[in-house]
Amino acid sequence: MNLETNLLGTPDTRPETWGTQGSLIWPLHFDAPSGTRVRVLRVYGDFIIWPRGKVPEGTYAGTLFSLHTSDPQAPSSFALMSLMAENCFLYLQMATGGKPERAPFDFNVQDGGLLSPDNTLYAKVAVWLNDTGLAIHMEPTWVTVFQLEDSAGNMSQRVTP
């Protein structure tokens, strides 16, 4: 999978923040056979970023890439802590002051990778504290190893690209 976007964001008015912030979510639907669910077992690849132009001295932008088993914008049902997201199994952060940056990753996800019944994986990128005045190019690229399971959680097929 290879996705890309350029995010500048909008002015961030939250307390103790500055610059701009914004995000983009890609819903990635698996066309699994009826009666099966997708369980992500492993994801590996990299996340690269760079500013779209020359960054003024002393300015920076933070970025993130995450993968979720259900819509990250949906209200959380995690009862133990209000700010936790129970549906996120990959979360990478990087910052840039002008240079391209790369974060390679390789995660075994097995315990937390069961997708919601709609079999949609959600990829999210975000920019924050961006005082560069420039959009940040973000490009997550990865391979997904997964299996199909029946309603009892029994594997019916393992898929390794």
N, C-alpha and C positions, 0 to 999 in steps of 0.2 A: 504494500500500500504506500502511495506517495501522495501527500496532500500539500498544498501551499497556499499562503495568503500574505498580504501586506497589511499590518494593523498599525494605525496611529493612535486610535482611541479618541475619547472625548475628555474634556477637562474633568479631573478627579476632585470632587469637592468634599470628600470624606475627611474627618479630622485626622491630622498628622500625615496627610498625603500631599503630593504635588504632581505636576505634569498631567499626563493623560493616562487613561486606562480603558481597556476594551477587551472583548473576547469573541470567539467564534466557535460554534459547536457543529461538528459533522456527524449526523446519524448514519451509521454504516450497517445496513440490514443484510443478514444472512438469509438466503432462501432455503432454509432447512425443511426437510420433509415434515409433513403434518405429524403431530404427536411427538416430535423430538425438540430438544433444546440444545443450544450451543454452549459448550464450556471451553473457554480460552485456557490453554495449558501453558503457553509460552509466547512472549513477544520479544523480538530483538530487532534492532536497527539503530537509527540515530535521529537526533533533533538538531537542526542547524538554523542559525539566525544571523542576520546582518542588517545594519541600517541601510535605508534607501537614500544614500547621499553622505556627504561629509558631516560628521558629528561635531558640533561646537565643543571646544575644550571644556572639560569639567562637567559634561552632561552625560546621562546614562539612561538606559531603559532596562527594566526587568521583563522576563518572559517566562511562560510556562507551557508545558505540554502534558496532558493527562489522558488516560483511558478509563472509561467507566462502563459498568455492567448495566446501568439504567440511566435515564436522563439526569444529568447533573443539575439541571435547573428545577427538577421536581422537589417538592418539600421532603426533607429528610424524615425518616421514621426511626432513626437511631436514638434510642431512649437514654443511653448512658451519658451522652454529651451533646449539647445543642449545636456546636460548631463542627462536628465530625461528619464526614461523608462516608457512609458504609458501602458505597458503590464504586469507589475509586481504587483501582489496583496498580496504577502507574502514575507517578507524579514527578516531573522533572522541572527544575527551575534553573534559569541562566540569566546573566546580565551582560550587557554590552556597553562599552564606552566608545564604540566606533569600529572595532575589529569583528570579523566573523567569528562565531563561537559554535562549537560542536559538542554535543553530549551523546556519546554512544550508550546503549543500554542492552541488557539481556536479562530478562526476568522470567522465572518460573512462577506461574500464576495459579496453578491448579486449585488451591483451596478457595480462592476468591473470584474465580473467573466465570462462574455460571451466569449467563446472560438472562435478562428478564424473559418472560414467555414470548415476547414479540421478536426475540433473537436479534436485537439491535445492539451493536457496540457503538459507544459514543466517544469520539475523539474531540478534545478541547484544546485550543491554544488561547493564550491571553498575553496582553502587554499591560504593564503598570509602572507607575512612577517614571513615566517616559517624559523627560524634560529635554529631549534632543530636538524636538520640533519635526521629527522625521518619522515616517512609517517604518516599522521593523518587518523585514521579510522573515517569515517563519515557515520551515519545511520539515515536518515529521515524516520519516520514511521507516517502514517496519514490515516484518514478516509475522504473521499470526499462525501459530500451531494450535489446532483446536480439535475437539471431538464432539460428536453428536451423541446425546443421551436420551433414553426414554424417560417417561414420567417418574420412574422409580430410581433414576440416576444411574442406570446401567448403560455402559458404553455400547453404542451400536456401530459407530464408525469413527476412526481417528484420521484426521486430515493433516498431513505435513506437506506444505508446499515444496 
